[in-house]
């Protein structure tokens, strides 16, 4: 029987490889072990969510991949490169819970900013911005400013900006966490469509079990601090389509509810609890 804590190596170059990552903050009595012995592989084009209790290291792990922080020990590779080199090569785009839009720039101006900062000529910028605004359904708002948009629309602008340089990987830290439930579901549907069109791999941090199950190919459940991987639920094993091919109707399928239950068991029980439901041996 397979062990969901052991993840098979993908055939191609993985989008993310984390090997034996530890992250310790502070020293002596103030030392905090945020992450301990984390191993994680995300395949090219795969959607993986990180979920766990507050303070378990989900965002810390994402920040290591984004080169916004460095592991105390261990290794982080993005498409076979160091996290630092991947950042310099613009291999990934990143979106946070707050959209981070510049209020004095228009929607188009916010989306084009990464391109402008990297010296892309104005005509290419114009075409790329037009493509992205069409992708996120905001063509008619190109000249609007962020304060004229709803929260969901602002997040769509942030996603478009993250996609500006055609990254093969998106890093997303609770991007829909501040939205109401209806808008959140709409944004989830939009993200599935965008990922299907771009083929990007995604590492997604969330506190919502249904969100993680709906969006993901696999859900990685993390333990309380120090953060470790408590288990991995392969959503496709529950008979659901791959994440990029998922429709809104998946939320009503039996496999969806079964996967939600498996993730909840790992979060609130023990790995053996979820194993019983699927007949998996965790030893």
Secondary structure, 3 states (H helix, E strand, C coil): CCCCCCCCCCCCCCCEEEEEEEEEECCHHHCEEEEEEEEEEECCCCEEEEEECCCCCHHHHHHHHCCCCCCCEEEEEECCEEHHHHHHCCCEEEECCCCCCCCCCEHHHHHHHHHHHCCCCHHHHHHHHHHHHHHCCCHHHCCCEHHHCCHHHHHHHHHHHHCCCCCCEEEEECCCCCCCHHHHHHHHHHHHHHHHHHCCEEEEECCCHHHHHHHCCEEEEECCCCECEEEEEEHHHHCCCCHHHCCHHHHHCHHHHHHHHHHHHHHHCCHHHHHHHHCCCCC
